[in-house]
Amino acid sequence: MRNFKRMLLGVFALLLVLVVLVFVLENQQSVSLSFLGWAGPQLPIALVMVFALLVGMVIGPVAGWVLGLLSRSSGRRRIQSR
């Protein structure tokens, strides 16, 4: 059973790598993004999207952690003010 789970995980990882590879190969057109008057360099669409995904994967947990700290500290203040 343990070997079956390991093999299933390996197949899933291989399929994930294959899907990412196909995505990158199909999205080679260059784009230039502009934000607040700043124009970025010409980069492939796939690179821009992967970068945006990674930034979101970092910002999401950090924002959740900060909001958790703020809610815990405000809860402590309410308890202490009673």
N, C-alpha and C positions, 0 to 999 in steps of 0.2 A: 504494500500500500504506500509506503514511504517513497519507493522508487517511482511509482505511478504519479504521485503528486509532484515529484521533482521533474519528471518528464513532461507533465502537463504545464508546469511553470516554464520550462525551457521552450516548449512549443508556443506558449503565449508570448514570451519575450521575443522569440524569433518573428512571430507575426507582427508584433508591435514595431520592431526594427524595420521590417519589410514595408509596413504602412508608412512609416516616417520617411523611408528612402524613396518610395513612390511619390509621396507628397513633395519632397524636396526636388526630385527630378522633374516633376510636372509643373513646378512654379519657379522657373528660372528667369522670368521677365523682371527687369529692373524697374524699381519705382523710387521716387524721391518724395519723402514726407515733409510737410511743412507744418510747424506748430508755433503759434505766436510770433510769426514773422521770421522764424529761424527755419531754414531749409536744410534738410539732412542730405547726406551723400546718396548716390545711386546705389541701391542694394537690391538683391533678389527678394521677391515677395516672401519666399519661404524663410529667409533669414530674418526679415522684419517680423513675421508672424511668430517664429520660434522665440525671438527676443521678447516680444510682447507677452507670450505665454510664460516665459521664465520670470519676467518682472512681476506679472500677476501672481505667480506662485510664491514669490517672496513677499510682496506687499500684503496679500491676503492674510497669511498667518501673523505677520508683524502687526497689522491693524487689529486683528482679533486679540493678540496678546496685550496691546496697549489699551484697548477698550476693556479687557478683563481687569487689568490693573486699575484703571480709572473707576470701574464699577465697584471693585473691592474697597478701594480707598474711600469712595463716597459712602459706602455702606458702613465703614468703620467710623467715619465722621458722624453719621446719624446716630450710631449707637453711643458714642462718647458724648454727644450733646444732650442726651436725655438725662 
